[in-house]
């Protein structure tokens, strides 16, 4: 039976279920048992599972090493970081231990480790607190990379991540935590398959994470102008569901990929390159990628307004690709403060 809940509650529910279903699952990280419980995502875990839920010192590389060691022995650690940026101190353990172990030891040992990392903008996060580095992680052989956009996917993909036998980087955008939706946990769900959210014949838009929300608004506005969009939410960055993307491009002949990572070597540019190499004869116009610019995100409220893009820019790109001319979608311009998703967002974390 499904229930209406927020993205954060969906993560919490999936974690509870995973820890109930297996004594091998434990959850640790900076703030998992503090009063705010990481946006409420770890609420009630300490009370329900006691010593299997614990705080950690700010020694990211060392504590990930603990997780890798525990995973090698058969445990299923769930490690949580309130900011992706903090986790960069643990890249050595992630890249040289977690991702490589299964290969280097001939498949004799797996590393069933899940790492939850919170990313995204808001309240002047600035260059060292707002980075979207999914392309970094996707570049590493041996890692799986997940970016859910809905509460339903947050629940299913987190549960699947915990019980996957590979190390998984689970990326959640802080602006999604209060998004509401119907959730019914499917414990048989796997880390594969994109989600076709909307169907149309004119253009394919590929998105992920919070930008899927912006894309939905753009698709609604474009539909009013008679433009039909195939909107594909990737869900998993790696493994990538290329088959779904390819089928859509063969139908529409046009491709726009949106990505909150920086432009160079982004997931968006990788998908555009793949489409160009394998489907060149099917394309009606040059595919496009809409990404963050190749500069660090500013802290200044005035500067961030020009740094980020949303539904307005997505719709305008689509119009230009189809019509060859500019159209301003002024109604899609975000009202109120541009650097917060809503009134509920009232703090820097």
N, C-alpha and C positions, 0 to 999 in steps of 0.2 A: 504494500500500500504506500502510495506516495504522500509526502508531506511538504508544505510550503516552508522553506527556510532560507536563510542567507547563505552566501558562499562560505563565510567563516563557519557557520553552524554545520554546513555540509562536510567541511574538512574535519571538524570536531567529531561528528557522528561517524565518519569513516575510520578515524583513528580509534575511537572507542570500540567499534566493531572488530577492527583488526587485532586490537589488544585482547579482546574477549576471545577471539577465535584461535589465537596462538600465544602460548606462554613465551615464545621466542621473540616476540615483538616488544621492544622497549623504546621509550621516547625521551630524548634529552636535548638540551640546548639552552642558550642564554635567555632566560625569561620564561621557560615553559611552566614554571610554578609560581611566577610572581603575580601580584594582584590583577594585572591586566591580561595575563595568560595569552600573550601574543595575539592581540585583537580578538580574544575569546576563542581562538582556535584550539587551545589546549585546556579549556575550562573543564574542570571536573576530573581530569585524568589522574592527578596526584591523589585525590580522594578515593578514586576507584581502584587504582593499581599500585599505590604506594611506592616502594623503592624502584619500580620499573619506570618511574617518571622522575627525572632529576635535572637540576640546574647544572650549568657548566661554567668553569672559569673562562676568561677571555684568552684562550689559548687554542685558537681554531685548528691549527695544523695538528697539534697534539691530540685534541679530542676527536678529530676525524680519524686519526690513526687508531684510537681506541675503537671507533666504530668499524673500521676496516678489519681489525683483528677479531672483533666480536662476530662480524659477518662471516669471516673465513671459518670460524668454529661452528657455524650453523645458526647463530642468532640473526634476527632481522631488525637492525637498528633503524630508527626514524630520528634523524638529526634535524634540528630546526634553527634557522638563523633569521633574526628580524630584518636583516638587510643583506642582500646579495653581496654588497661591497665588502662587508666584514669577512665573508667567506673566501675572499681572494687570498687570504693568508693560508688557506688550506689547499691551494691548488696543487702543491707537490703531492700530497697524499691522494688527492682525487685522480690526478693524471697518471702518476707513476706507480701507484699501488692499486687503488680501487678499480680503475679502468683496465689495467693490464694483467691482473692476477690470473684470471681465468685462462687467458691466452698463454702466458709465460709458463704456467704449470700444466699445460696439456689438457685443460678442461677438468682437472681433478678437483678443483675447488671453485665455487662461485662466490661472489660478493653481493649478497642480497641486501644492499644498503640503500636507503632512500634519504635524500637530502632536500628538505623544504627551504627554499630561498624566497624572500619577499623582495620585490622590485617595484619600480615605478616612481612617479613624480608626486609633487604636492608640497605646498608650504615651503617653497624654496629649498628643496632637498640639495640642490647644488651638484657639482661635478663628482663628488665622492660618495653620494648617498642615493643616486638615482639611476645607476647604470643598468642597461638591459643587455646582458652578455650571453644570450642564448646561443649565438653563433660560435662563441668560444667553446662551449660545452659540446655542441653538436659536432664540432670538428674532431673530437677525441674518439678514436675507435674504442669500443667497449662500453661507452656510456649511452644511456637512453635519456632523452630530454622531453619533458612534458610541460605544456602551458595551457591549462584549462581556462575557459571563458565563462562557463555557466556553473551554478551550484550543482547541477546533475553531474556534469563532467568532473567537477572538483572531487565529489564523493567517489565516483567510480574509478577515476584515474589514480587517486591517492591509494585507495584500497588495492588496486591492481599493482601499483608501484611497490607497495610494501611486500606483496607476495610474488613479485617478479624476482627471478634469480640473478638479475643483473643490477649493477649500481644505476640508480635513477636520480636525475636532478629534476626536482619538481618546482617549477617557477610560478609564483602567484603574485599577481599585480595587486598592490594595496588598494587600488580604487575599486576592486571587485568585491571586497570583503562584505559590503552591505548590499550587494545585488541579491534580489530574491528570486526564487524559482521553485518549481516542483522537483522534488528529489525522491527517487526510489533506488536504493542501493542495489546494484547488480554485481554480485560477488564473482560472477563468471567473466566479467569484462576484462579485456586484454588491452595492452598498450599498443594499439594499432587502430587505424581507420580514422579518416577525417570526417567531419560532420557537415553535410550540405544543408545549410540553414535556409537558403532561399533559392528558387529556381527561375532561370530566365535564359533567353536565347541571345542576348546582345553582347554580354561581356562576362568574364570570370573574374571575381575578386577573391583573392586568397588572403586570409587574415589569421590572427592568433591573439590569445589573451584579451586584454582590455580593448584593443583596437577592433575586435569583433563587435563589441557594443557600438562603437562609433560607426562601423560599417553598416550595421543594421539600420541606424538612423539615415545614413546616406542612401541605402537601398530603398527605403520607404519613400524618400523624396524623389529619387530617380524614377520609381514606379509611377508616381503622379505625372511625370513627364513622358510616360510611355516607354521607358527604358527597362528592359528585363535583365536582372543580374543573377548569375549563379554565384552565391556567396558560400565559400568553403572555409570553415573554421578548422585549422589544422589539428588542433588538440595535441598531437604529438609532433614535435619538431624532428625528433629522431626516435624511432623509425618514421620516415616521411611517407605519407600515403600518396605516392606519385600517381598511382592508377586513377584515383578519383580526380586529381587535377588534370591529368591528360584527357580523360573522357570529357570533362567540361570544356577544355580548350578546343577539342575537336568539334564540339557543338557550337561554341560561341565565336571562335576565331580571334578573340581578344583577351588579354590578360593584364590585370593590375594586381600586384602583390604589395600589401602594406605590412610594415614591420616597425616596431618601436626601437629597434637597434640602430646603431650608426650605419651609414651607407656602405662603406668599404667592407667587403667580405661578409655582408649581411645574409641572413636566411633568405630575404626577399631577392637579392641579386643572384643567389645560388639557384633559386627556382626559376627566375627569368632566364638565366643562362641555360638551364636544362631544357626549358621550353623552346628556346631559340635553336638549340642543337638538335633536338629530336622532333620538333613539330614546326619547323620553319615554313614548310609549304602550306600549313593549315592556318597560319596567322594572317589576319587581314590588315593588321597594322603592327608597328613595333610594340612589344610588351613594355610595360613600365613598372618601376618599383618606387614606392613612396615610403621613405624611411626618415629617421632622424638625421640631421646633418652630421658631417664629419668634424664636429667640434664638441667639446664638453658642454654639458648642460649648465647654463648660468644659474646663479642663485637669485639674482635680482628679479623681483616680481615684474618689472617692466620688460626685461629681456626675455623671460620665459614665455611671454605671450606670443612672441614671434618664433619661438623655438619648436613648439609642438604643433602637430596637426590633428585634425579630427574629421567629423562627418562632412563639414563644409568642403575641406580640401579634397577629400575622397570623391565626393560628388562632382566637384569641378574637374578633377582629373578624368573621370569617366566621360563627362560631357565632351571634353576636348578630344578624347580618343575616338569618340563616335562621330562628332560633328566637325572637328577641325577648327573650332572657334571657342572663345572664352564665354563662360556664363558664370555669374556670381550667385551662389546659393546663400544669400545673406540670412535667410531664416534659420540656417543650420549653425550660425555662429553662436558659440556658447554664451549664454546670458549669465550675468553675475560674475563672480570671481573665476577666472580661467584656470587657476592653479589648485582648485579643489573639485571633487566630483559631486559634492552635495553638502547640505548643511550638517550632515552627520559626521563629516570629516573635520575633526577639530583639534588635530595635533600632528606633530611632525612625523611620527612613526606610522 
